Amino acid sequence: MVVDAVVATVTRNRLKAIGTGEAVRSVVVHPEATGIVREVRFKSGDEVEAGTVLATLENDTEALAVDRAKIAVEAAEAKLQRYRRLQNARTVAAVELEDVQREVDNAKLDVRGAELALAKRNIAAPIAGRVGIVTVDTGDLVSNDTTIATIDDRSSLRVVFYVPEGFVPEVDIGHPVEATSVANPSEIYRGTVTAVDSRLDEASRTLKVEASIENPSDTLRPGMSFSLNLGFEGDRYLSVDPLSVQWERAGPFVWKVAGDEGAKVPVRIIERNVDRVLVSADDLALGDPVVVEGQQAIRPGVKLRIEPRPKTEAPAPAGTTGVPQASRETPREDGSLGRLIGSDAAAAELPSDAAAAPGAR
C-alpha cells in the first residue's frame, strides 16, 4: 500500500477568459436632414477631429431662408427706431413700442432657426477618431436612416468578457488584466477593469465585465478577440491524491495513517483538479499521510508499519524485461520516504521472495 501526504493547494487564483475588443468610443454618423449629397470630404480610413465636416448636402433653399430672415431683422430694427422717435415725441404709446420690440426679437429668432437648418446641411464628425469605409457618394439621396460614416476612437480598446459566478466577488474596478491578441500572441497588453455589470446572466451564470487596454501604436482593431488573464489571491485548501478518496453511503472519506493504525476520515470535496482533489475535513491536517493504494486491506484496529525505501530504484539488469511497479514516495515525519506495507501480521505471512518481488504489496 502506498501513502501520500496532504498538501495545501491554492484554487481560484487565476482566471482565463475570451473577450472581444471594442473602440473606447464609437459612433455611426447619420444626417439630421434629408437631401442630396453635394460633396463628400473624407476618404476611407481618414483620421478626423471632432467637428470636421464629412459631407455637405444641397443647401440653396436653406441659404435663401437665412438671407430672408436677416432682411426681416433689418426691417424690424428700422421700424423699432421709428417707433422710438415717435414715442419720444409722445406720438405712440409705450405698449406699441413694446410690440415692435417683440417683432425684432422674433425676427432674430427666425435668423437663428434658418442658420440652424443651414448648418444641418453640413454633416460633421461628433468625435475624433478614424472613419471606416465610405458608403455614400456625391448625388446620393440620404435621410436620417442613411449611414454616412462610422468613427472609432482606437486610442484605447474596451475588451468585453464574461466572468463565472465563482469569481464574481473577486472582480472589481481597477483590477489588473493581461490581454493577448489572437492576431499577435507574442505581445501582452496590460490594462484594468473599468466596468462591472450589476447582475449576472441567468442563462450562463456569468457576469459581464469590461477592461480597458491602451493602443498607442494603433495595432489593435475593434472586433478583435483577446485571451485575458486575471490573477487573484485565491482560496487555500487541503488537497489529496484522487486515488485516496473512497466512497461509502455516508459520503467520501480517506484513510489517514494515525500512528501505526488507519483512521477513516470523512471529507467534503471542494474541487477536483487534474492531479489533486481539494477537500475540507475536521480531522485532516497539512502533512498527514493518507493511503492512495491498497485501501481494501485496511481495517480499524489493524496495526500498520511503514518501511523506508530508497529514493531511486536500481536499474534492471541487462536482459531483464520486468516492468517496475508504479508507486508514490511521500515524506515521513523523520524526512525519509516511506511506503505503507500493511499490518505486522500480514507482512510476516508474506514469503520473503514474494515481499521482494516487483509489484508486491
Residue pairs with C-beta under 8 A, 6 or more apart in sequence:
1 291
1 293
1 294
1 295
1 297
1 298
1 339
1 340
1 341
1 342
1 361
2 291
2 292
2 293
2 294
2 327
2 328
2 330
2 339
2 340
3 257
3 289
3 290
3 291
3 292
3 306
3 328
3 330
3 338
3 339
3 340
4 240
4 241
4 244
4 289
4 290
4 292
4 328
4 330
5 287
5 288
5 289
5 290
5 330
5 331
6 238
6 239
6 240
6 284
6 285
6 286
6 287
6 288
6 289
6 290
7 238
7 239
7 276
7 286
7 287
8 236
8 237
8 238
8 239
8 286
9 236
9 237
9 238
9 239
9 273
9 276
9 278
10 234
10 235
10 236
11 234
11 235
11 236
11 237
11 270
11 271
11 273
11 278
12 166
12 167
12 170
12 232
12 234
12 235
13 231
13 232
13 233
13 234
13 235
14 229
14 230
14 231
14 232
14 234
15 163
15 164
15 167
15 228
15 229
15 230
15 232
16 227
16 228
16 229
16 230
17 161
17 162
17 163
17 227
17 228
17 230
18 161
18 225
18 226
18 227
18 228
19 159
19 160
19 161
19 179
19 211
19 225
19 226
19 228
20 159
20 160
20 161
20 223
20 224
20 225
20 226
21 157
21 158
21 159
21 181
21 220
21 221
21 222
21 223
21 224
21 225
21 226
22 157
22 158
22 159
22 160
22 222
22 223
23 129
23 152
23 153
23 154
23 157
23 158
23 222
24 153
24 154
24 155
24 156
24 157
24 158
24 212
25 127
25 129
25 152
25 153
26 129
26 150
26 151
26 152
26 153
26 222
27 126
27 127
27 150
27 151
28 147
28 149
28 150
29 54
29 123
29 125
29 126
29 147
29 148
29 149
29 150
29 151
30 144
30 145
30 146
30 147
30 148
31 55
31 57
31 120
31 123
31 142
31 143
31 144
31 146
31 148
32 120
32 123
32 144
33 57
33 117
33 120
33 121
33 144
34 141
34 142
34 143
34 144
35 57
35 58
35 59
35 121
35 141
35 142
36 57
36 58
36 139
36 140
36 141
36 142
37 55
37 56
37 57
37 136
37 137
37 138
37 139
37 140
37 141
37 142
38 55
38 56
38 57
38 58
38 59
38 138
39 55
39 56
39 138
40 54
40 55
40 134
40 136
40 137
40 138
41 52
41 53
41 54
41 55
41 56
42 48
42 52
42 54
42 55
42 131
42 134
42 149
43 134
44 131
44 132
44 133
44 134
45 130
45 131
45 132
46 130
46 131
47 128
47 129
47 130
47 131
48 54
48 125
48 128
48 129
48 130
48 131
48 151
49 125
49 128
50 125
50 126
50 127
50 128
51 124
51 125
52 124
52 125
53 122
53 123
53 124
54 123
54 124
54 125
54 131
54 148
54 149
55 122
55 123
55 136
55 148
56 121
56 122
56 123
57 121
57 122
57 123
57 142
58 121
59 118
59 121
62 114
62 117
62 118
62 120
62 121
63 118
65 114
65 117
65 118
66 111
66 114
66 115
66 118
68 114
69 107
69 110
69 111
69 113
69 114
70 111
72 107
72 110
72 111
73 104
73 107
73 108
73 110
73 111
75 107
76 100
76 103
76 104
76 106
76 107
77 104
79 100
79 103
79 104
80 97
80 100
80 101
80 103
80 104
83 92
83 96
83 97
83 100
84 97
86 92
87 93
87 94
87 96
87 97
123 148
125 131
125 149
125 151
126 151
127 151
127 153
128 153
129 151
129 152
129 153
129 154
130 151
130 152
130 154
131 149
131 150
131 151
132 149
132 150
132 151
132 152
134 149
135 147
135 148
135 149
136 142
136 146
136 148
140 146
142 148
152 222
154 215
154 218
154 220
154 221
154 222
155 214
155 215
155 216
156 191
156 212
156 213
156 214
156 215
157 212
157 213
157 215
157 220
157 222
157 224
158 194
158 195
158 210
158 211
158 212
159 177
159 179
159 191
159 210
159 211
159 212
159 213
159 226
159 228
160 208
160 209
160 210
161 209
161 211
161 226
161 228
162 201
162 204
162 206
162 207
162 208
162 209
163 171
163 206
163 207
163 209
164 205
164 206
165 200
165 205
165 206
165 207
167 230
167 232
168 200
168 207
170 232
170 233
171 193
171 196
171 207
171 209
171 230
172 193
172 196
173 192
173 193
173 194
173 195
173 196
174 192
174 193
175 192
175 193
175 230
176 190
176 191
176 192
176 230
176 231
177 190
177 191
177 192
177 193
177 211
177 213
177 228
177 229
177 230
178 188
178 189
178 190
178 228
178 229
178 230
179 188
179 189
179 190
179 191
179 211
179 213
179 226
179 227
179 228
179 229
180 187
180 188
180 189
180 226
180 227
180 228
180 229
181 187
181 189
181 220
181 224
181 225
181 226
182 224
182 225
182 226
182 227
183 224
184 219
187 219
189 213
189 214
189 215
189 220
189 226
190 213
191 211
191 212
191 213
191 214
192 211
192 212
193 209
193 210
193 211
194 210
194 211
194 212
195 209
195 210
196 207
196 208
196 209
196 210
197 207
197 208
197 209
199 207
200 206
200 207
201 207
201 208
211 228
213 220
237 270
237 271
237 278
237 279
237 280
238 278
238 279
238 280
238 281
238 284
238 285
238 286
239 273
239 276
239 277
239 278
239 279
240 254
240 267
240 276
240 277
240 279
240 290
240 292
241 275
241 276
241 277
241 290
241 292
241 328
242 272
242 275
242 276
242 277
243 292
243 293
244 254
244 255
244 277
244 290
244 291
244 292
244 295
245 252
245 253
245 254
245 267
245 269
245 277
245 279
246 252
246 253
246 254
246 255
246 295
247 253
250 266
251 266
251 268
252 266
252 267
252 268
252 269
252 279
253 264
253 265
253 266
253 267
254 264
254 265
254 267
254 279
254 281
254 284
254 290
254 291
255 262
255 263
255 264
255 265
255 290
255 291
255 295
255 298
256 262
256 263
256 264
256 265
256 283
256 284
256 288
256 289
256 290
256 291
257 263
257 288
257 289
257 290
257 291
257 304
257 306
257 340
260 303
260 304
260 305
261 300
261 301
261 302
261 303
261 304
262 291
262 298
262 299
262 300
262 302
262 304
263 283
263 300
264 300
265 281
265 283
265 284
265 290
266 281
267 279
267 280
267 281
267 284
268 279
268 280
268 281
269 277
269 278
269 279
270 278
270 279
270 280
271 277
271 278
272 278
284 290
289 306
289 330
289 332
289 338
289 340
291 298
291 340
292 328
293 327
293 328
293 361
294 340
294 342
294 361
297 342
297 346
297 361
298 304
302 342
302 343
303 343
303 344
303 345
304 340
304 341
304 342
304 343
305 340
305 341
305 342
305 343
305 344
305 347
306 332
306 338
306 339
306 340
306 341
307 338
307 339
307 341
308 332
308 336
308 337
308 338
309 329
309 337
309 338
309 339
310 337
311 329
311 337
313 324
316 322
316 324
322 358
323 358
324 358
325 358
325 359
325 360
327 339
329 337
329 338
329 339
330 337
330 338
331 337
332 338
341 347
341 361
342 361
347 355
350 360
354 360
